[in-house]
Amino acid sequence: MQTKLDEAKAELLERAARVAENSPVGGHLPTGTTGEGTPGTPDGPDGAPDYASVFAFLQRYYRHTAPEDLTDRDPVDVFGAAVSHYRLAENRPQGTANVRVHTPTVEENGWTCSHSVVEVVTDDMPFLVDSVTNELTRQGRGIHVVVHPQIVVRRDVAGKLVEVLAGPPTA
């Protein structure tokens, strides 16, 4: 049974997926669910990704995020955060980590957040979130919210992201 917060989260993700229709990143979005195997394959008219693919990606991206951590956010920022993280993930050789710390602005990133954002893309490993949050706490940094997407992807031999897979991560 869905709570009112779950319903509000689903509605927010629907509105965030609609942002893609007018987004300047257009066909460069992390759809990957079209079955064509290449992220960013234009799916809709004018090269825009189709709504259903973007919505499915956002649902997977925010699957483990508590509804109360999202419901007061602007759909543009919800969409922008997911796309920003996807872009960081586009190229990552196996066994390496991509890390970016920034405070996004509309002018530079197309979305905004009043807090610094720490984005990490790495192979799945135990205690990753705990290790990062413990280190931030040790350094006296406050943590506003944790979004921990667990996205299954396929990469080529050089580490270029080839496809975002629809299935859940395996244990």
N, C-alpha and C positions, 0 to 999 in steps of 0.2 A: 504494500500500500504506500502510495506516495504522500508525503507531507506537503503542506503549503510551501515550505522552503524548497523542497525538491521540484515542485511545479514552477516556482519562481526561477530556479536555476535553469530548468529546461527552457523556459520562455526567454531568459537572458541569452542562452546559447543560440536559440533560434534567431533572435535579433542580431546577435554577433555574426552569425552566418550570413545574414542579409547584408551586412557591411561589405562583404566580399564583392557583392554585385557592383558596387560603386567604388571599389578600392583601386588606387593607382597601381597596386601590385598585380592586378588583373590575373592573367593566366599563370603567374609565378607562385601560385598558392599550393599548399601542401595537401592536395586532394588525395591522390594515391589510391583512391577507392574505386576508380572507374574501370579497373581491370586492364587498363592499357599499359600498366607497369612503369610509367614515368611520372614522377611528381610534377605538378604544374602543367600537365597536358590540358590545353584549353578545352573545356567541356561544354560551355554554353555559347550563346551568341556573343559576338565581339571579343572572343577569347577569354571571357570571364569563366571561372570555374562554376560548375553547377552547384546550386544551393545544397542539395542532398549530400554531395561529397564533402563540402566544407562543414556542414552541420555534423556529419559523422566524425570527421577529424576532431572538431571541437569537443564532441562528446567523449571521445577517447582521451583527448588531451586533459580535460578537466574531470575525468572519471573519479579520481580519488580526492578531489577538492571539495571540502564541505560547502554546502549551499550558502551558509551564512557568510562565508569568505568571499562570495562572488556577487550576491544579489544587489548590493549597492553600487556596483561598478557600471561604468558606461560600456555599452556593447562595442564601441570602437576600441576601447582599451583592452577588453577581453579578447577580441579578435587580434589586435596588434601584438599583445603579449605572446600569443600562440604562434603567430607568424614570425616574430622576432626569434623565438626559441628554435623554430624550424630552420630559419636561415643559418643559425649557429650550427645546426646539425647537418647542413648540406654536405660538408666535406669533413670527414674525420677518419683517419686511418685506424684500423683495428688496434686496440691496446693503448690508444692515446685518449686524452680528455680535452675537450674544448670548454673553456671557462670564460665568461664575460661578466664584468660588473659595470653597470651603467645606471644612470638616472634618465630614463627615456623622456623625450620632449616631442611635442607634436611637430615642431619644425624639423627636427633631425630624424625622428623615428616614425612619425605618423600616429603616435599614440603617446599617452602620458601616464606617469605614475609619480606620486609625491614622495615615494621612497626609492632608495637604490634597489636595483634588481640584480640578483646573482643568478646567472643561467649556467647550468652545467650539462654537458652532453658527454656521456661516457658509457662504457659497457656496464651492464647491470652487475651490481656487486652488493653483498650484504653490508648493512650498516652505513651505506653511503649518505643517506639523509641525516642520520644521527651524527656521523662524523662532521659533516658540514655545519649543522646547527650547533654542535658542541664547540667547534672552533670559533664560529661567529660569537657565541655566548662568551667564550673565554676571552675574546678580544673586546668585550663590552659592547658589542653591536646588538641592537634590538632586532627582533624578528617580527615583522608585521603579519605575514602570511606565508605558508609553505604550499607551493603547487608542485606536486611530484608526478609529472606525467610518465607513464610507463608505456612507451610506444614501440611496437615491433617494426623494424625496418629491414630492408634488404639493401646492401651496398655492393658496389663493384670492388674489384681487387685493390683499387687505389683508395677506397674509402668514400667515394662519391655516393650520396644517397640516391638509390635507384627507385625505391618504392616504399611507401608507407603501407604496411600490411593491416588488414582489417581485424585480424584476430587479436585476442588478448595475449599479454606476455605469458610465457610458460614458466613454471617454477623450476 
